[in-house]
Amino acid sequence: MQSKIEPRKMRQWIHEAKIDAMQAKLDNAPETTVLRKQSVEHSFDAINMWMGTTHSLIKRKQNVATEMSLYVLAYNLKRMM
């Protein structure tokens, strides 16, 4: 039963319009997703998942670059063995 004193309210996220616009863009050009999977971004994600993380543990471009360099070094050493 719905309260007559406090009616139900539907709340919308502040960025909902941006998400809807992006979804419409992807619906109009589904090949975009295929192209992104072929880019270098996919390789970095694969290495991060291999290391057991899904995001960079630190912030700032220089620090993330150092972290990624260590991940790539470890990945290459493992493949060499």
C-alpha positions in Angstrom: 0.0 0.0 0.0 1.2 3.5 -0.8 1.3 6.1 1.9 -1.0 9.1 1.2 1.3 11.3 3.4 4.6 10.4 1.6 4.0 9.5 -2.0 6.5 7.3 -3.9 9.2 9.2 -5.7 11.1 8.1 -8.7 14.7 9.4 -8.6 16.9 9.7 -11.7 20.6 9.8 -11.6 22.1 13.2 -12.5 24.1 11.7 -15.4 21.3 9.5 -16.8 20.9 11.6 -19.9 24.6 11.1 -20.8 24.3 7.3 -20.4 21.2 7.3 -22.6 23.0 9.4 -25.3 26.0 7.0 -25.3 23.7 4.0 -25.5 21.9 5.6 -28.5 25.3 6.2 -30.1 26.3 2.6 -29.6 22.9 1.4 -31.0 23.5 3.4 -34.2 27.1 2.2 -34.6 27.6 -1.3 -33.2 31.0 -1.6 -34.9 32.4 0.9 -32.4 32.5 -1.8 -29.7 34.3 -4.2 -32.0 36.9 -1.5 -32.8 37.5 -0.7 -29.2 38.1 -4.4 -28.4 40.9 -4.4 -31.1 42.6 -1.3 -29.7 45.5 -1.2 -27.3 43.1 -0.6 -24.4 42.1 -4.3 -24.6 45.7 -5.4 -24.2 46.1 -3.3 -21.0 42.9 -4.7 -19.6 44.0 -8.3 -20.3 47.3 -7.7 -18.5 45.6 -6.0 -15.6 43.2 -9.0 -15.3 46.1 -11.4 -15.5 47.6 -9.5 -12.5 44.3 -9.8 -10.6 43.3 -6.2 -10.8 40.6 -4.5 -12.8 41.8 -0.9 -12.3 45.0 1.0 -11.5 45.8 1.0 -7.9 47.3 4.5 -7.9 46.5 7.8 -9.4 48.3 10.3 -11.7 49.6 9.5 -15.1 53.3 9.1 -14.2 52.5 6.7 -11.3 50.0 4.7 -13.5 52.7 4.4 -16.2 55.2 3.1 -13.7 52.7 0.5 -12.4 51.8 -0.6 -15.9 55.5 -0.9 -16.8 56.0 -3.3 -13.9 52.9 -5.3 -14.9 54.2 -5.6 -18.5 57.7 -6.6 -17.3 56.2 -9.3 -15.0 53.9 -10.5 -17.9 56.9 -10.8 -20.3 59.0 -12.6 -17.7 56.3 -15.1 -17.1 55.9 -15.7 -20.8 59.7 -16.1 -21.2 59.8 -18.8 -18.5 
